[in-house]
Structures are given as structure tokens and as C-alpha cells.
């Protein structure tokens, strides 16, 4: 029984490591080293591999002396490409956008190329540029309160 559990745990560990490695992408550990070089005393509160503004990045959220920072590391080169202190409003908007993105990804298998939270009369809307497995691109609008898709159209213009 023990050898089976050991093999299963090793398989899961290798699978998890493989899931974090995309060809041409630096490891999370290498990206973390770049962040630590700038903010050695900060506490990393979150990190993810994502596409922002068309660029593949490792995104890190940090708590640094009472401030919230966001640091982006280029996933291809390991260079820090963004390092900013976020306001409370920016941090709240990011959490809303993350929830809308999670709801969208439950309904649509895609890669998020760009995301934006827009505040409009009567509420907010989360807008996304999506890349599908076949390479086609779509624009989606999600209600960030209930996570429902309220608009989806081809980036070329046709509605779905």
C-alpha cells in the first residue's frame, strides 16, 4: 500500500510542476527570485501566471510595510516589467476582476489576453479579450456581481 501512495504522490507532484511550466516560460521560482531581489522583506500574498495586456507574465501581490504592491515579471525573460504600489480602490477592483475572470473561465475554455473593469452608471462591467483553443479571439463582458456573461462577440465583430 505504501509504495502505491508514494508513486501517486510523486505523480501528483510532477504533474503540478509540469502545469507550472510552459515552453518558453520561466519557472515560478525564478520569477520569485526576481521579486525577492527588489522586495526582500515583503510577504508574497499571491502569484499567478497570466496574460496581461497581451504579455505573458508572472503576477505577484505583496504586502510590504503596510502597502500593497503588484509586481509583474516577464514570463519569457525574467525581467521585472511592473512594480507599483496599489491604492485600496485598485486592490478592490482587482479582486472584483479576478472573481469575474474565475466565473468566465468556468463557462468558457480560453486564455485571457486582456481584462478591464469599467465603472458605469448603475454598476460595473468586466471586459475581457479571450483567445480560444483554435486561435480565434472574442470579446466578453461579464457582470462582476453574479458572474454571468452578458455579452460575447468575435473580435472580428460577429456576436455569439
C-alpha positions in Angstrom: 0.0 0.0 0.0 2.8 2.5 0.9 4.6 2.2 -2.5 1.3 2.9 -4.3 0.7 6.1 -2.2 4.3 7.2 -2.7 4.0 6.7 -6.5 0.7 8.5 -6.6 2.1 11.5 -4.6 5.2 11.6 -6.8 3.0 11.6 -9.9 0.9 14.4 -8.5 4.0 16.5 -7.6 5.4 16.0 -11.1 2.0 16.9 -12.7 1.8 20.1 -10.6 5.3 21.1 -11.6 4.6 20.4 -15.2 1.4 22.5 -15.0 3.6 25.5 -13.9 6.0 25.1 -16.8 5.0 26.3 -20.3 7.6 26.1 -23.0 9.5 29.4 -23.3 8.3 30.4 -19.8 10.5 30.9 -16.8 9.7 29.0 -13.6 7.7 30.5 -10.7 10.8 30.1 -8.6 12.9 32.2 -11.0 10.2 34.9 -11.1 10.0 34.8 -7.3 13.8 35.3 -7.1 13.4 38.5 -9.3 10.7 39.8 -7.0 12.7 39.0 -3.8 15.7 40.9 -5.2 13.6 44.1 -5.1 11.5 43.4 -2.1 13.3 41.0 0.3 11.2 41.8 3.3 7.8 41.8 1.6 5.3 39.0 2.1 4.1 37.4 -1.1 0.3 37.1 -0.8 -0.5 35.7 -4.2 1.0 34.8 -7.6 -0.1 33.5 -10.9 1.0 33.0 -14.5 -1.3 35.1 -16.7 -1.5 37.2 -19.8 -1.9 40.9 -19.2 -2.1 43.4 -22.0 -1.0 40.7 -24.4 2.1 39.9 -22.4 2.7 36.6 -20.6 3.7 37.4 -17.0 4.1 36.1 -13.5 2.0 38.5 -11.4 2.8 38.8 -7.7 0.8 40.6 -5.0 2.9 41.7 -2.0 2.4 43.2 1.4 5.3 45.5 2.0 5.3 47.6 5.2 1.6 48.2 5.2 1.5 48.8 1.5 0.1 46.5 -1.2 2.3 46.1 -4.2 1.8 44.5 -7.6 4.9 43.2 -9.4 4.9 41.7 -12.9 7.8 39.5 -14.1 8.1 38.9 -17.9 7.5 35.1 -18.2 9.9 34.8 -21.1 12.8 36.8 -19.9 12.5 37.1 -16.1 12.7 40.9 -16.2 10.5 42.9 -13.8 8.2 44.9 -16.1 5.9 46.5 -13.5 6.3 47.3 -9.8 3.7 49.6 -8.3 2.0 50.4 -5.0 -1.7 49.8 -5.4 -4.3 52.0 -3.8 -7.2 50.5 -1.8 -9.5 51.1 -4.8 -7.1 49.5 -7.3 -6.8 46.5 -5.0 -10.6 46.2 -4.6 -11.1 46.5 -8.4 -8.5 43.8 -9.0 -10.3 41.4 -6.6 -13.6 42.1 -8.4 -12.0 41.5 -11.8 -10.4 38.2 -10.5 -13.8 36.9 -9.4 -15.4 37.8 -12.8 -12.4 36.1 -14.6 -12.9 32.9 -12.5 -16.6 32.9 -13.3 -15.9 33.4 -17.0 -13.3 30.6 -17.1 -15.9 28.2 -15.5 -18.1 28.7 -18.6 -15.5 29.2 -21.4 -12.3 27.3 -22.0 -10.0 30.1 -23.1 -6.9 32.1 -22.4 -7.5 35.7 -21.1 -5.4 38.1 -23.2 -6.7 41.4 -21.6 -9.0 42.4 -18.9 -10.5 45.6 -17.7 -13.1 46.7 -15.1 -15.3 49.6 -16.2 -17.4 51.6 -13.8 -20.6 52.7 -15.4 -23.8 54.3 -14.3 -25.7 51.7 -12.3 -22.7 49.3 -11.8 -19.5 47.8 -13.1 -18.7 45.6 -16.1 -15.7 43.4 -16.6 -14.5 43.2 -20.1 -12.2 40.5 -21.5 -10.3 39.7 -24.7 -10.3 35.9 -25.0 -8.2 33.5 -27.1 -9.8 30.2 -27.8 -8.0 26.9 -28.4 -8.5 27.3 -32.2 -6.7 30.7 -32.1 -9.9 32.8 -32.6 -10.4 35.8 -30.4 -13.5 37.0 -28.7 -14.6 39.9 -26.5 -16.6 39.1 -23.5 -18.5 41.2 -20.9 -19.2 39.8 -17.5 -21.4 41.1 -14.7 -18.9 41.1 -11.8 -21.7 40.7 -9.2 -23.3 37.5 -10.4 -20.5 36.2 -12.8 -22.9 35.9 -15.8 -21.7 36.5 -19.3 -23.8 39.4 -20.7 -22.0 39.8 -24.0 -19.8 37.7 -26.2 -18.7 38.6 -29.7 -16.0 37.7 -32.1 -13.1 40.2 -32.0 -13.9 40.4 -35.8 -17.4 41.7 -34.9 -19.9 38.8 -35.1 -22.0 38.0 -32.0 -22.3 34.6 -30.4 
